[in-house]
Amino acid sequence: MVLQYKLKKESERAWKDYPGKDKLEKLGISVDKCDFRLLNEDKSKILAEKGSYEKVMKRFRQIEFFKHRK
């Protein structure tokens, strides 16, 4: 799965792959100021629509739980 982000105030800009919270904060960007989305590995299907970091990560954990469940 691929997590992508973009700044909320720059809605027309392209989505960027999420480098991690530490690297984002080094650029001076807070996760509160960004929208996130979750895609499959091929980036062909959106698994979680645009939303906050917490909302998208909650969906990520749900997918991982059911993927590894037997």
N, C-alpha and C positions, 0 to 999 in steps of 0.2 A: 504494500500500500504506500501511497505517496501523499504526504501532507504538504499543502501549498498555502501561501499567505499573500496578502496585499494590504496596503494601508487603507483604512476606511475612507479617508478623505480623497484618495486617488482611485475612484471607482472605475475609471476608464483604462487604467494601466493593466498590464498583463500580470497573471499569477506567477509567483516565483516559488521554487521549491524551498521548503522550510529547512534552514541550516541547523537549527537548534536554538534553544532559548538563550544560551550564553553568547553565541555568535550574534544573535539578533540584538541583544542588549549592548554588545560592543559597538554596534552601529548606531546606538542611541534610540532604538525602537523598542517600545514596550508591547507585550502581547495584547494589552488592553486596547491598543490603537490599531489593531489589525483584524481583518476577517480571515477565516481559515476555511479550507475545504479538504475533503479526503477523496482520493482517486484510487483506482486499481493500479497495478504495476504498469500496465500498458498505457495508462492515462487515457483510456477510451471510455470509461464509465465513472460517473460521480457516485461515490458511496455515501457521502455526507455533504449536503448542500452548505452554502456559505453560512457561517455562524461564528460564535465565539470559540476561543480555544478550548474551554471546558466542555462545551456542547459537542464539538467535533471529536475530542479525545474520548468522551463517553461512548460515542458511536464506535470509535476505533476499538476500544476495550470489549464492547459487545461482539463485534465481528471476530476478534481474536479468540474470545471465549468459545463461541460456537464452532469456530474453525478447528480447534484442538479438542473439542469434546467428542467422546466416543460413545 
